[in-house]
């Protein structure tokens, strides 16, 4: 994602959508809501094993936000209050 957002400040958008390959031929949209400060994993084929995948994926994407925000905001940390849905 770093390559895709190098010249774009995603934090100025209302929403950003990332499509994640969830194994096999299944793709899952993940929505960043910048106003509500949420990351939502939207798997239409949710199973018990996909719930673990959702936790892992949103944890990785949260880390991306924590790394990306300071880069685009003069070193300031990501504001508190972000949550994973």
CORCORPE-V517778 format. One record per pair of residues at least 4 apart in sequence whose C-alpha atoms are under 8 Angstrom apart, sorted by the first residue. I is the first residue (numbers start at 1). GAP is how many residues later the second one is. D is the distance in Angstrom with one decimal. If there is no record, write none. Layout:
i,gap,d
I,GAP,D
I,GAP,D
This chain:
i,gap,d
1,4,6.2
2,4,5.8
2,66,8.0
4,4,7.7
5,4,6.7
5,5,7.0
9,4,7.6
9,63,6.7
10,6,6.8
11,23,6.3
11,58,7.7
12,22,7.8
13,21,6.8
14,19,6.2
14,20,5.4
14,21,6.3
15,16,6.8
15,17,5.4
15,18,4.7
15,19,5.8
16,15,5.8
16,16,5.0
16,17,6.8
16,18,7.9
17,12,6.5
17,13,5.6
17,14,4.6
17,15,6.2
18,11,5.7
18,12,5.2
18,13,6.5
19,8,6.4
19,9,5.5
19,10,4.4
19,11,6.1
20,7,5.6
20,8,5.2
20,9,6.2
20,10,7.1
21,4,7.6
21,5,6.2
21,6,4.6
21,7,6.4
22,4,5.4
22,5,5.4
22,6,6.4
22,31,7.7
23,4,7.6
28,13,7.2
28,14,6.1
28,15,5.4
28,16,7.8
29,12,6.4
29,13,5.6
29,14,7.2
30,9,6.8
30,10,5.5
30,11,4.5
30,12,5.9
31,7,7.9
31,8,5.6
31,9,5.1
31,10,6.7
31,11,7.7
32,5,7.3
32,6,5.9
32,7,4.7
32,8,6.6
33,4,5.5
33,5,5.2
33,6,6.5
34,4,6.9
36,46,7.9
37,44,6.7
37,45,4.7
37,46,6.5
38,44,5.6
38,45,5.0
38,46,5.6
38,47,6.6
39,19,6.7
39,23,7.7
39,43,7.9
39,44,6.5
39,45,4.8
39,46,5.9
40,18,7.7
40,44,6.2
40,45,4.8
41,13,6.2
41,17,7.1
41,44,6.8
46,4,5.6
46,5,6.7
47,4,6.3
48,4,7.1
49,4,6.6
50,4,6.0
51,4,6.3
52,4,6.2
53,4,5.9
54,4,6.0
55,4,6.0
56,4,6.3
57,4,6.2
58,4,5.9
58,26,6.4
59,4,6.3
59,25,7.8
60,4,6.3
61,4,6.4
62,4,6.3
62,22,7.9
63,4,6.2
64,4,5.9
65,4,5.7
65,13,7.1
66,4,7.3
66,11,6.9
66,12,5.5
67,4,7.0
68,4,6.5
69,4,6.0
69,6,7.7
69,7,7.2
69,8,6.5
69,9,5.5
70,4,5.9
70,5,4.0
70,6,4.8
70,7,5.4
70,8,6.8
71,4,5.9
